[in-house]
Amino acid sequence: MIEETEKGLELVRILEGVKSGDKLREIETLERIKQILIDFSRGYPLWKYYGIFEYYYGKKVGKWTIKTLEKHKILDVIWAKKKEDKTHYSLTPKGLEIALSLSNRNDSKRMLYYAEETHKFNRWIKWLTFGLFTIGTLQLILIYSQNPIF
């Protein structure tokens, strides 16, 4: 269970108020875990990490986060045997899949934004083309009405 730290209580308060999935972006903890997993994917499978969750969440909430991610088979954890040792962790294949999915989700959001902006630009170009075509046609009609060829 989450220890009673300020960050842990803040997370519980936020989670109790969340009613729809689109508000998950507002939860700082999930965003931070997502970014950490994406960063871990850069060192897969050679690198082992330590102290990252403890740094961001504090010692108690950091350990709880590591245990939760290990329980869901996202992290492979080598727990410290002595107090001086550090707990090391790395991504599992399932964790790598999740990290890549999260990364692709960010990229797809960005691409949707650019597609929407491009669509707006294309709409303006179409209206500009139609307007210029109309003005050119009206000029030809006016010129022809002044000096008819036929």
C-alpha positions in Angstrom: 0.0 0.0 0.0 1.1 3.6 -0.6 2.8 5.0 2.5 1.4 8.2 3.9 3.7 10.7 2.2 2.6 13.9 0.6 3.1 12.5 -2.9 1.3 9.3 -2.0 -1.7 11.1 -0.5 -1.8 13.4 -3.5 -2.0 10.4 -5.8 -4.8 8.8 -3.8 -6.8 12.1 -3.8 -6.3 12.4 -7.6 -7.3 8.8 -8.3 -10.4 9.1 -6.2 -11.5 12.1 -8.3 -10.8 10.6 -11.7 -13.9 9.4 -13.5 -12.8 9.1 -17.1 -9.7 7.9 -18.9 -9.0 11.2 -20.6 -8.0 12.7 -17.2 -5.2 10.2 -16.7 -2.8 12.7 -18.3 -3.3 14.9 -15.3 -1.8 12.4 -12.9 1.8 13.3 -12.5 2.8 9.8 -11.2 1.6 8.0 -14.3 3.2 10.5 -16.6 6.5 10.2 -14.7 6.4 6.4 -14.8 5.7 6.5 -18.5 8.7 8.7 -19.1 11.0 6.6 -16.9 9.9 3.4 -18.8 10.6 5.1 -22.2 14.0 6.1 -20.9 14.6 2.5 -19.7 13.9 1.2 -23.2 17.0 3.0 -24.5 19.3 0.8 -22.4 17.5 -2.5 -22.9 18.8 -5.2 -22.4 22.3 -4.2 -21.3 21.8 -1.5 -18.7 20.6 -1.9 -15.1 19.3 1.2 -13.3 19.1 2.1 -9.6 17.7 5.0 -7.5 15.5 6.5 -10.1 12.1 5.7 -8.6 13.5 6.6 -5.1 14.7 9.9 -6.4 11.3 10.9 -7.9 8.9 9.5 -5.3 10.9 9.2 -2.1 12.2 6.1 -0.5 8.9 4.5 0.6 6.7 5.3 -2.4 9.6 4.5 -4.7 9.9 1.0 -3.3 6.2 0.5 -3.5 6.3 1.6 -7.2 9.2 -0.8 -7.9 7.3 -3.7 -6.1 4.1 -2.9 -8.1 6.0 -2.8 -11.5 7.8 -6.0 -10.5 4.5 -7.7 -9.6 3.1 -6.8 -13.0 6.3 -8.2 -14.6 7.3 -4.9 -16.1 10.6 -4.6 -14.2 13.1 -7.3 -13.3 14.4 -6.3 -9.9 17.6 -7.4 -8.0 16.9 -6.4 -4.4 19.7 -5.1 -2.2 20.8 -7.7 0.3 22.7 -5.3 2.5 21.7 -1.8 3.5 24.7 -0.3 1.7 23.8 -2.0 -1.6 21.5 -0.6 -4.2 18.4 -2.2 -5.7 18.9 -2.6 -9.4 16.2 -3.0 -12.0 15.8 -3.3 -15.7 12.9 -3.8 -18.1 11.5 -7.2 -18.9 10.3 -8.0 -22.5 6.8 -7.1 -21.4 8.0 -3.8 -19.9 9.8 -3.1 -23.2 6.6 -3.6 -25.1 4.7 -1.3 -22.8 7.5 1.4 -23.1 7.4 1.2 -26.9 3.6 1.4 -26.9 3.7 4.5 -24.7 6.4 6.0 -26.9 4.3 5.3 -30.1 1.2 6.7 -28.4 3.1 10.0 -27.8 4.2 10.0 -31.5 0.7 9.3 -32.8 -0.7 12.2 -30.7 1.9 14.5 -32.2 1.1 13.2 -35.7 -2.6 13.7 -35.3 -1.9 17.3 -34.3 0.2 17.9 -37.4 -2.4 16.2 -39.6 -5.1 18.5 -38.2 -2.9 21.6 -38.9 -2.1 20.4 -42.4 -5.9 19.8 -43.0 -6.5 23.5 -42.0 -3.8 24.7 -44.3 -5.2 22.6 -47.2 -8.6 24.0 -46.6 -7.3 27.6 -46.9 -5.4 26.7 -50.1 -8.6 25.3 -51.6 -10.6 28.4 -50.8 -7.8 30.6 -52.1 -7.6 28.6 -55.4 -11.4 28.7 -55.8 -11.4 32.5 -55.1 -8.7 33.2 -57.6 -10.3 31.0 -60.2 -13.6 32.9 -59.7 -11.9 36.3 -60.0 -10.1 35.2 -63.1 -13.3 33.9 -64.7 -15.1 37.1 -63.9 -12.3 39.1 -65.5 -12.5 37.0 -68.7 -16.3 37.5 -68.8 -16.0 41.2 -68.3 -13.3 41.5 -71.0 -15.4 39.4 -73.4 -18.5 41.5 -72.7 -16.6 44.7 -73.7 -15.1 43.2 -76.9 -17.0 40.2 -78.0 -15.2 37.9 -80.5 -18.2 36.0 -81.8 
